[in-house]
Amino acid sequence: MPEATREGQPVPQVKFRYRQNNEWKEITSDQLFKGRTVAVFSLPGAFTPTCSSTHLPRFNELASTFKDNGVDQVICIAVNDPFVMEEWAKSQESDNVFMLPDGNGTFTEQMGMLVDKSDLNFGKRSWRYSMLVRDGIVEKMFVEPDEPGDPFKVSDADTLLHYVNGNAREPDQIALLTREGCAFCAKAKKDLAEAGITYAEVPLPHHIRTRALGAIAKAKTVPQLFVNGELIGGSDAVEAWVKRRAAA
C-alpha cells in the first residue's frame, strides 16, 4: 500500500520519455513543475474501467476550469509505456490533459505510490492519487484510502478543483440533440460555436429518432438543447438562450 504523502516536499527529479504525434520526446521534472502550478493525477492503468470512464474524462473536462483558477497544466501519470499512453490519449480524446508515461515507475516509486498489483497480472503500478504542485513543491495530496481493490473516493477532479478554489464555477453540462442534414441543427451549432460555448453533440440515428426525441425531450423535431439537465428547446430557443447568456 502507498506510503505517507509528500506534502511540503519537492517532486522527484526524473526524466520522462513520451510519445507525441508518433515521435519520441523527453521532458524533466523541472520543465514540468519549476515555476509553475500543476494539477497532477495518477492512476493504475490506461484503458482500465474507472480510469477510462471517470477519472481521466472528468479531469479533461475540468482542465479549462483549472486554468481559469491559476493552474498552468493538468497532467495524468500512469505506470504504462509511452505507446500505450499515446493510444489511450487518442481513444479518450483527452486533448486538455498531458498524458505522461512513467513506464519504469521511477517517479511513482519515489513518490511512495508504487504498489504491487500482481494479483491482477498488472505487476507494479501507481496507487490512485491527485496532487497540486506549486513551483516543484507538493502543496496538497489526495491519496485514496488504504483499502483492498481500487478505491476512488478523494482523487477525483472535483475534489482537487475545490481545493484550488472552493468557489470555482464548474462548466455547464450542455448537449445538443441533432440529426444529419438538418439546417436548423446547423444553425444551432453555429450559434453555439460563435459564442464560444462547448457542448456535446448527440446525433440521433433515423431508426430511433422519433422515439428518442419523445422520450428525452418530449419533442418531435431537432435540434433540442439541454443545459445541466434542463431542456432549453429547439433552434429559436437556442438562439435566445445564447443571447441571454452573452448578456448575463
Protein Blocks (a to p, Z undefined) as FASTA:
>chain_A
ZZddfehiacddddddddeehiacdddfklmmgopacdddddfbghiaklmmmmmmmmmm
mmmmmmmnopabdcddddddfklmmmmmmmnopakbccdddfkommmmmnopaccfklno
nopaddddddddeehiafbdcdddddehjddfklpmklmmmmmpmkbccdddddddddeh
iaklmmmmmmmmmnopacddddddfklmmmmmmmmnopabdcdddeehiafbdfklmmmm
mmmmmmZZ
